[in-house]
Amino acid sequence: MVRWRTARGAAVLLAVVAVLLGGWFWWRAAGSAPQVVPLSETSTTAAAVETAPAAPAERVVVHVTGAVIRPGVLTLPAGSRLHEAIAAAGGAAPTADLDRLNLAAAVEDGQKIVVPQRGSPEAQDSQGGASGEGGGSSVGSGGTGGGSGSGSGASGNGTAKVNLNTADAEELATLPRVGPVLAQRIVDWRKQHGRFTRVEDLDAVDGVGPKLLETLLPLVRV
């Protein structure tokens, strides 16, 4: 009888241990199960990435006129050069004088580009000195015109005028209300945009306002 009770107690103990071990095993298996992400959720995320709009490329708008095949307003990539703007306008006309232009100059947004005719007087170019609405100045003639010279000519009343296209910074600084800083800006503008085609082009230089321009008009020439 004693042996039977002992065997029964051992069997019960083994059963309890087996139940505990089984529970612990399933608890560990449930805790380490990988997390399953629904396929529809991953597809939606991938679609959102693929349909994200690309950033628009920078553009500039310029007005090309004069001796070109198709003059008009053009939209070009930012950083375009003058020769690219002329090519976008159908190319230069047979009568164009491209030697008066700095074809490597970068165009600016709102700039008006005038391609001169061969043999046309620079000083009488009615469009060369117009300023662009967007703040960019027009290109009427090329070359840096940076060489120094006498820069003066006789006016009708015998007063010497300063030539904006040949005068250096020292000579320009002798003009009333034009100091060394503004004189250097005029020279830098000429190097970047080409020769002045009209004295009114001075209003495109930073620091030259309407009142100063009115003062300088009878004292300078191109």
C-alpha positions as CSV (number, residue, x, y, z in Angstrom):
1,M,0.0,0.0,0.0
2,V,2.8,2.4,0.9
3,R,4.6,1.7,-2.4
4,W,1.4,2.4,-4.4
5,R,0.8,5.7,-2.7
6,T,4.5,6.6,-3.3
7,A,4.2,5.7,-7.0
8,R,0.9,7.7,-7.3
9,G,2.5,10.8,-5.7
10,A,5.5,10.6,-8.0
11,A,3.2,10.4,-11.1
12,V,1.2,13.5,-9.9
13,L,4.4,15.4,-9.4
14,L,5.7,14.5,-12.8
15,A,2.4,15.6,-14.4
16,V,2.6,19.0,-12.6
17,V,6.2,19.5,-13.8
18,A,5.2,18.6,-17.4
19,V,2.4,21.1,-17.4
20,L,4.6,23.8,-16.0
21,L,7.3,23.1,-18.6
22,G,4.8,23.0,-21.4
23,G,3.4,26.4,-20.3
24,W,6.8,28.0,-20.1
25,F,7.7,26.7,-23.6
26,W,4.6,28.1,-25.2
27,W,5.1,31.5,-23.4
28,R,8.7,31.8,-24.8
29,A,7.5,30.8,-28.3
30,A,4.8,33.4,-28.3
31,G,7.1,36.2,-27.1
32,S,9.8,35.5,-29.7
33,A,7.3,35.3,-32.7
34,P,8.3,37.8,-35.5
35,Q,6.0,40.8,-36.1
36,V,4.1,40.5,-39.4
37,V,3.5,43.8,-41.3
38,P,0.5,43.8,-43.7
39,L,1.4,43.8,-47.3
40,S,-1.0,46.6,-48.1
41,E,0.8,48.9,-45.6
42,T,4.2,48.4,-47.2
43,S,2.7,48.9,-50.7
44,T,1.2,52.2,-49.6
45,T,4.5,53.5,-48.2
46,A,6.4,52.5,-51.3
47,A,3.9,54.2,-53.6
48,A,4.1,57.4,-51.5
49,V,7.9,57.5,-52.0
50,E,7.7,56.8,-55.7
51,T,5.1,59.5,-56.3
52,A,6.9,62.3,-54.4
53,P,7.2,65.3,-56.7
54,A,10.7,66.2,-57.8
55,A,12.0,69.7,-57.0
56,P,11.5,72.0,-60.0
57,A,14.7,73.0,-61.8
58,E,15.7,76.7,-61.5
59,R,14.9,78.8,-64.6
60,V,15.5,82.3,-65.9
61,V,13.4,84.4,-68.3
62,V,15.1,86.7,-70.8
63,H,14.1,88.8,-73.7
64,V,16.2,88.3,-76.8
65,T,15.8,90.8,-79.6
66,G,17.8,92.4,-82.4
67,A,19.6,90.5,-85.1
68,V,18.3,87.0,-84.2
69,I,16.1,84.6,-86.2
70,R,13.2,84.3,-83.7
71,P,13.3,87.3,-81.2
72,G,11.1,87.0,-78.2
73,V,10.8,86.1,-74.5
74,L,12.6,82.8,-73.6
75,T,12.8,80.5,-70.6
76,L,16.3,79.1,-70.0
77,P,18.0,77.0,-67.3
78,A,19.6,79.1,-64.6
79,G,23.3,79.7,-65.4
80,S,22.9,79.8,-69.2
81,R,25.3,81.8,-71.2
82,L,24.7,84.5,-73.8
83,H,25.5,82.3,-76.7
84,E,22.9,79.7,-75.4
85,A,20.2,82.4,-75.3
86,I,21.0,83.5,-78.9
87,A,20.8,79.8,-80.0
88,A,17.5,79.4,-78.2
89,A,16.2,82.4,-80.3
90,G,16.9,80.6,-83.5
91,G,20.5,81.7,-83.7
92,A,22.1,84.9,-84.9
93,A,20.9,86.5,-88.1
94,P,23.5,86.8,-91.0
95,T,23.8,90.5,-90.3
96,A,24.5,90.1,-86.6
97,D,27.7,91.6,-85.2
98,L,28.6,88.9,-82.6
99,D,32.1,90.4,-82.0
100,R,30.4,93.2,-80.1
101,L,29.0,90.7,-77.6
102,N,30.5,88.8,-74.7
103,L,29.1,85.4,-75.7
104,A,30.5,83.8,-72.5
105,A,28.6,86.1,-70.1
106,A,26.0,84.5,-67.9
107,V,22.4,85.7,-68.5
108,E,20.2,87.0,-65.6
109,D,16.5,86.6,-64.9
110,G,14.6,89.5,-66.4
111,Q,17.5,90.5,-68.7
112,K,17.0,92.1,-72.1
113,I,19.6,90.9,-74.7
114,V,20.0,93.0,-77.8
115,V,22.1,91.5,-80.6
116,P,23.5,94.4,-82.7
117,Q,23.4,94.6,-86.5
118,R,26.7,94.7,-88.3
119,G,27.7,98.3,-88.9
120,S,25.0,99.8,-86.7
121,P,26.3,102.8,-84.6
122,E,26.6,101.8,-81.0
123,A,25.6,105.2,-79.6
124,Q,22.4,105.2,-81.6
125,D,21.2,101.8,-80.6
126,S,17.8,102.6,-79.3
127,Q,17.3,99.3,-77.5
128,G,20.8,98.6,-76.2
129,G,20.4,100.6,-73.0
130,A,17.0,99.6,-71.8
131,S,17.0,98.0,-68.4
132,G,15.1,94.7,-67.9
133,E,12.0,94.7,-65.8
134,G,13.5,92.1,-63.5
135,G,16.5,94.2,-62.6
136,G,18.9,92.6,-65.1
137,S,20.4,95.0,-67.6
138,S,20.4,94.5,-71.3
139,V,23.3,93.6,-73.5
140,G,23.6,95.8,-76.5
141,S,27.3,95.4,-77.3
142,G,30.2,93.3,-76.0
143,G,33.7,93.5,-75.0
144,T,35.0,94.6,-71.7
145,G,36.0,98.1,-72.8
146,G,38.3,98.1,-69.8
147,G,41.3,99.7,-71.5
148,S,42.2,103.2,-70.3
149,G,42.3,106.1,-72.7
150,S,41.6,109.7,-72.8
151,G,37.9,108.9,-72.5
152,S,36.9,112.4,-73.4
153,G,35.4,114.2,-76.4
154,A,34.4,117.7,-77.3
155,S,30.7,118.5,-76.7
156,G,28.9,121.3,-78.4
157,N,29.8,123.9,-75.8
158,G,33.5,122.8,-75.7
159,T,33.2,120.9,-72.3
160,A,35.1,117.6,-72.3
161,K,32.9,114.5,-71.7
162,V,34.0,111.3,-70.1
163,N,33.7,108.2,-72.3
164,L,32.0,105.5,-70.2
165,N,33.5,102.7,-72.4
166,T,37.1,103.7,-72.2
167,A,37.5,105.7,-68.9
168,D,39.2,103.9,-66.0
169,A,38.0,104.1,-62.4
170,E,40.3,107.0,-61.7
171,E,38.9,109.2,-64.5
172,L,35.3,108.2,-63.6
173,A,35.9,109.3,-60.0
174,T,36.5,112.9,-61.2
175,L,32.8,113.1,-62.1
176,P,30.6,115.0,-59.6
177,R,29.1,112.8,-56.8
178,V,31.1,109.8,-58.2
179,G,33.7,108.6,-55.8
180,P,36.3,105.8,-56.1
181,V,33.7,103.1,-54.9
182,L,31.0,104.0,-57.5
183,A,33.6,104.5,-60.2
184,Q,34.8,100.9,-59.6
185,R,31.2,99.7,-59.8
186,I,30.8,101.3,-63.2
187,V,34.0,99.6,-64.4
188,D,32.9,96.2,-63.0
189,W,29.5,96.5,-64.6
190,R,31.2,97.3,-68.0
191,K,33.4,94.2,-67.6
192,Q,30.4,92.0,-66.8
193,H,27.8,93.2,-69.2
194,G,29.8,94.7,-72.0
195,R,30.1,98.2,-73.4
196,F,27.6,101.0,-72.6
197,T,25.4,101.6,-75.6
198,R,23.7,104.7,-74.2
199,V,24.6,107.0,-71.3
200,E,21.2,106.0,-69.8
201,D,22.7,102.6,-69.2
202,L,24.2,104.1,-66.0
203,D,21.0,103.6,-64.1
204,A,21.7,99.8,-64.2
205,V,24.8,100.3,-62.0
206,D,24.2,99.9,-58.3
207,G,24.3,103.3,-56.6
208,V,23.3,105.4,-59.6
209,G,19.8,106.8,-59.0
210,P,17.6,109.1,-61.1
211,K,19.0,112.3,-59.6
212,L,22.7,111.3,-60.0
213,L,21.9,110.1,-63.6
214,E,20.4,113.4,-64.4
215,T,23.6,115.1,-63.2
216,L,25.9,112.9,-65.2
217,L,24.0,112.8,-68.5
218,P,25.6,116.1,-69.8
219,L,29.0,115.0,-68.6
220,V,29.5,111.5,-70.1
221,R,29.3,109.9,-73.5
222,V,29.6,106.4,-75.1
